[in-house]
Amino acid sequence: KDEYHVGKVSLLGCSMGGRVCLTIIEHMPMSIDKVVLIAADGLTINLYYYFFTRTYIGRRIFKNMLEKPRPYFRIMEWLNKKKLVDSSRYKFVMHFMQTEESRWFLRKVWLGMGDIMPSPGKLKSVIRNYHVRVSLFMGAYDKIIPPALAEQFKAGLDTVQLYILEKGHRVFDNENAQQIAERLI
């Protein structure tokens, strides 16, 4: 921001990009004008993600799963058949595990983002104390990052506006881009 001689910046983040924005807010709240988050990750600590990216055993399992996915396909198919995992998570896992390229992408992104985790308590305090304006757009049918997490996060924060759209995790698309833009004006 100093390099470009601007007083404050606005941030936009979608999914994991939301986690990046939340981390920036946590560390540099005085530099933030407003923030737009779409299906934002990072509103709470995801214990599964934490386990697979921040613990020794979790990283070993994750690496094994990506290098030798066949047994995990069978486990996921069984869990899906028994309805022990919801269809959105099943589709997510199957999508990112299908090809070597998608597994490589998942490994790089998840492990690379593992250290970028805002502290929800500290973050809420910073938003409150610095009056950071946040527009949060969530999908009503999102099973990956359910809107209930955003509702919990928003509690007690007057500068956070929550909009729940009739979508799943892919909240931002041609159908509702105009609707999102109108709420930002």
Secondary structure, 3 states (H helix, E strand, C coil): CCCCCCCCEEEEEECHHHHHHHHHHHHCHHHEEEEEEECCCCCCCCHHHHHHHHCHHHHHHHHHHHHCCHHHHHHHHHHHHCCCCCHHHHHHHHHHHCCHHHHHHHHHHHHHHCCCCCCHHHHHHHHHHHCCEEEEEEECCCCCCCHHHHHHHHCCCCCEEEEEECCCCCCCCCCCHHHHHHHHC
